[in-house]
Amino acid sequence: MGAVKDQGPTPTESQFQHGVKHLHESGLKRLPTKYILPLQDRPKPEPAEPSLKLPVIDLAQLQGPARPGAIASIADACKRYGFFQVVNHRVTRGTAEGMADAGRRFFGMPFEERAKYMSADMFAPVRYGTSFNQRKDDVFCWRDFLKLTCEPMPDVLTHWPASPADLRKVAASYAKEIRDLFLVLMEAILEGLHVSNTEERKKMKPGNEGGEEDDGDDIMEKLKNGSQLMVVNCFPPCPEPDLTLGLPPHSDYGFLTLLLQDEVQGLQIQFQERWVTVEPIENGFVVNVGDHLEIFSNGRYKSVLHRVLVNSERSRISVASLHSLPYECMVRPSSKLIDKANPKRYKDTNFGSFLEYISSREPKKKKFLETRKLN
């Protein structure tokens, strides 16, 4: 640990709570001990981790005769990587760029303005904070965040930050467009899993729909009114990026996460037991399988560990939109994906059990999903 001595004035506990944007602006030259990871958890030094070109799905192909091929490509990406990128997604470029810009301007405001939205309430419609779980983390990570609950929009919108003046309008437009994209992707994913009964149901007489409540069409109906959480992440330049992370290894709780990231590299996923950097693509979104989709697919699709690196020169902004069923709904493996050869592999779960887990302990890697596994 000799390399991290002589760090200059030690930041106070309140400065840690102010977040890393505040520490960066204070002119910090060395990383405080509170942010230094154990040696085995730090990003590895040279040689640099390789970059990974994830499958890029052209969503325009879902609208015509190429649809079966596009659905097969999405299914293969969910199985092989748990991640893919999409283009021609119908989220307007102006809306996406406006959301990223509004996020930058929010984090550019004085701390006193941002601090108005600090809350320990996991169900608060807006939360500003730092690290991953600042109440539980033994070691802080180099991130500040703004979390916006998006449903029901008429109820939560007035709680969102009033500054910058256009943030509510911009974020609401983005939330609507990214939600529409999520529903398009889920329809394709359910079709690829062969659990969607849409065509068969169209042939049925009204009142004779039947079916299992945990299968494709019923899940789609619930997802249309499901939960949506947007997380705007700010990763300022870090004085010693080789000693810390912007986000530790973790998986996401929902069905899908759709990530808008700027051109600064930082996202890494675990692939074939190695950490590989995801290359950003212009006007694209990164999509990853969440814990709930792994459960629903009975393990066919995997919720993959990912983390975020930081750097010493450039700030990085990302916007993650996490989607799942309504908070009160149970998530269970689809009955159509269970048979003698593939028995049920996961317990039923809901968002409440996830919140109880992360509130009671420091979240590490995929331990929540491990608690949902049978046998």
N, C-alpha and C positions, 0 to 999 in steps of 0.2 A: 504493500500500500504506500510505499515511499513516494510514488509518482503523484500522489494527491495531497501532499503536505503543503504548508505555506499557502493557504487559500485566501489570505487576507481577512478582512472583517467578517465575522460569522453572522449570516442573516438571522434575524429573530424568528420565533415561531410564527408571529403575525405576518412576516414577510413571506414565509412559506405558504401561508393561507392566501396571500395576495396573488400567488401564482407565478408562473415562469415568465410571463410577459413583463411583469413588474421587476423580476430579478434581472432580466436581460436589459431593461431600460436603466437599471441602476448602475450599469457598467461592470457587472460581475466578470472577473477574469478567470476564476477557478470554480469548479463545480463544488457546491456545498456537500458535505458528507451525506446529508439527507437524501441526495439524488444519486449517490454512487452505488451501483448494483454490485452484488457479490461477483467475484471473478467469473464463475461459471455461467452467470446470467447475462454478461455483457456481450454486445455484438463483437464478433471475432475480428481481429486486426487482419492485415494483409496476409494472404491474397484476398482480394475483395470477393464478396459473394457474387455468383453469376446472376445475370438478369434472365427473366423468363418472359417470353412472348406468349401470353395466354391466348386461347382460342378467341377470335374476334367474330361475333355473330352479327350478320347484317339483318336487322329486324324487318327491313323492307321485304325480305323473302317470305315472311310469315303471311303476306297478303295474297300470294298467288300460288301457282303450281309448284313452286320451290318449297312450300311450307313443310312437307314431310322431311325434306333434307335439313331444313333449319331446326326443326324439332329434334331430329336425331343428333345434330351437332350440339344442341343445348344439353341433351341427355348425356352425351358422351363427356362433355365438359364437367357436368355435375358429378359424374362418376370418377373421372380421372383426376381432376384438380380441385373440385369444390368451388372453383372460381372461373369466371370468363369475363370478357368485355363485350360491350354492345355498341354498335353505331347505327345510324338511321333510325333513331329511337323515338323521334317525334317530340322530345323535350327541346323546346326552341333554344337556340344558342344564346339569345339575349337573356332568357330567363335563367339559364345556368350561370352565365357570366355575372349577371346581376346578383344572384345569390352569393357567389363567392366574394364579390366586391362588397356587398353589405356585411358579410362576415368579417372581412378585413377591417372595415370601418368601425364595426362594433368593438373589436379588440384594440382598435386604435384610440378609443375613447379613454379618458382618465379612469383610473381604477375605481374611484368613488362612484362613477356612473355604472360601471359593470357590477360593482358590489351590491347594488340594489337588488340583484336577481340571485344572490347566493341563497341556497336553501338546502337543508338536509332531508327534505321530504321527497322520497322517490316518486311520488305521484304528483308533485307540483307541476303545473303546466309550463313553467320555465325554470331552469336551474343553470346558474353559472358556477363554475368551480375549476379545480385544477387536479392534476394527476389522474389516476384511474378511479380510485375510491379514496378520497383524501382523509376519510375518517378511519379507514382500516389499513391503508398501505403502510408497511414498515419502511419501504423505500419509495419515495415519490418518483413518478415519471415526468418527463419534460413536455407537459401538455397543459393547456388551458382549454376549457370547453364551454359551449353554450348549448343546452339541451332544450328543445322545443317539442312539447307534446302537441300533436296535430289533430287529434280527434276528441270530441266533436269540435270542428273548427269554429262555429259561431260562439261556443262557450270559452274556448281557450285563447282566441285571438286577442282579446282585450288585455290579457295578462302578459303577452309577449312584450319585449322591450319597445318602448316608444322612441328610443334613439338607437341608431340613426333614424331620422324621420320617416324614411321609406322602407325600413326593415320589415314591418308587418306586411305591407303590401307585396313586397318582393318575395318574402319567404312564403306567404300564403299561395302565391302563384306557382312558385317552385314546388311546394308540397303537393299541389293539385296535379301538376304535370308528372311529377315523379311517381305519384300514386297510380296514375293511369298506366305508366310504364310497368310498374310492379304487377298490376292485374294482367296486362298483356303477357308478361313473362310467366306468371303463374298458370295461366291457361295453357301455354305451350308446355310447361313442365308437367302439369297433370296429364296432358295428352301423351307426353313421352313416357310417363309412368303407367299408362293404360288404365287409369282409374276414373277417367271422365266419361259420363254417360249422356252427354248433351244430345247427341243425335238420337239415341234410343228414347230419351225423355220427350223429345219433340214429337215422336210418333204415338206417345201415350195419350189417353184421354185425360182431361183435367180431373184431378182428384184421385188419380191412380198412379201417382209418381213412384211411391214406394222407395226402396233403396236404403243403403246404409248411411247413417248420419255422419260418419267420419270419412266418406268418400268424396270423389272429385267435385261434383256439382254442388253438394252441400257445403263443402269447404270453400268453394268459390263464392257462394252467397255470403258466408260469414266473413270472408276476407274483404269483400266489398264494403263492409262496415267495421273492418278490423282496426287494430291498433297501428299507429304510425308515430315513430319518434325520430326527429331530426337532430343530429348532433353536429354542430359546427366546431371543428377542431382547429386550434392554433398551435403551431410548433415553432416558436421563435428560434433564432440562431442560438446554439448552445456552446459554451466555452470549451467543453471537453466531451464531444459527442461519443467518443469511444468508451465512456464510462457509464452511459445511461441509455434509456430508450424513450421514445415519444409515447409509445404504448407497449406494454409487455405482451408476451404471447397470450392470446385469448381466442375464443370462438364467440360468435354472436348468437343471441338467444332466439331470434325470430325465424320466420320462413326464409326471407331473403333480405340482404342488405345491399342497397344501391349506393355506390360511392362516387361522388364528384371530387376529383383531385386536380390540383394545378400541375404545372409542368415539372415541379421539383420532385425528384424521386424520394421515396421514403417507405412505401408499403412493401412488406415482404411476406411471403407465404411459405409454409413448410411443405416442401415437395420432395418426395423420395429421401426423407430424413435430412434434407438440407434446407437452409434458409435462402430463398431466391428473391431477388428484387423484381417487382412488377413494373414494367415500363409503361408510363402514362401514354395514352394515345389522344390525339387532338379530337375534341368534341365527342369523346366516348365516356362511357360509365363502366366501372368495375362492378360486377355482380358476384356476390358470394352466398353459398348455401349456409343457412343458420341451423342452430340446434333443433328447432321445431320441424324443419323440413327433413332433417336426418331422422327424427322420430317418426314423422308421418310416413316417410319412405321405408320405414323399418330397416334403416341402415344401408339402403341401396345408394343413397347420396350422402356424402360426408361433409359435415361442418368442420372446416379445416382451420388449424391454428394459423394466426397471422399476427404480425407485430409492426411497429413503425420505428424507423431509424430517424435520427435528427442529424443536422449538420451545423458547422460553425459559421457559415456565411449567409445562408438564405432562410427566410421565414417560409413556412409551408402552411397552406390552408386546405382543409378538406371538409366535405359535407357528407355525412353518412346518414342515410334514411333507412331505418329498420322497420320492417313490416311483419305483422303476424295477425292471429285471430284477435277478436275482442278480449280484453284482459280477463274476463270471467270465464271464457271458454276453455275446455280441456283439449289438449293436443294428444292424439293417440295414433299408433300405427294404423294405416289403412287396412281394413279387413281384406281388401283385394290383394294385398301384398303379404298375406299370412297364409301359410299352408304347412303341411307336415315337414316339408324340406326347409321352410323358412318360418320357424315359429316366431311368435311375438317377442321382440328383443328389448322393448322399452316400456317402462311404466307410463301411465297417463300423467300429464303434467299441465301446468298453466303458468301464467305470468306471475301470479302470486307466490308460487313456490320458488320461482327464480329470484324474486325480490327478497324473499325470506333468506335464501341462501347467501346472496351477496351482502345482505345487511348483517349477517351473523359471523362472517369470516372474510379474510382477505381472499379475493378471487384469484385463483392461480390456474392458468392453462384451461383444461377442459373438465375440471373436476365436477362442475354442476351436471354436465351431460353424463359423466360417469355415474352420478348418483341416480340417474334415471334408467340405467341399464339393468335388465334382468339377467340372472345367472352370470 
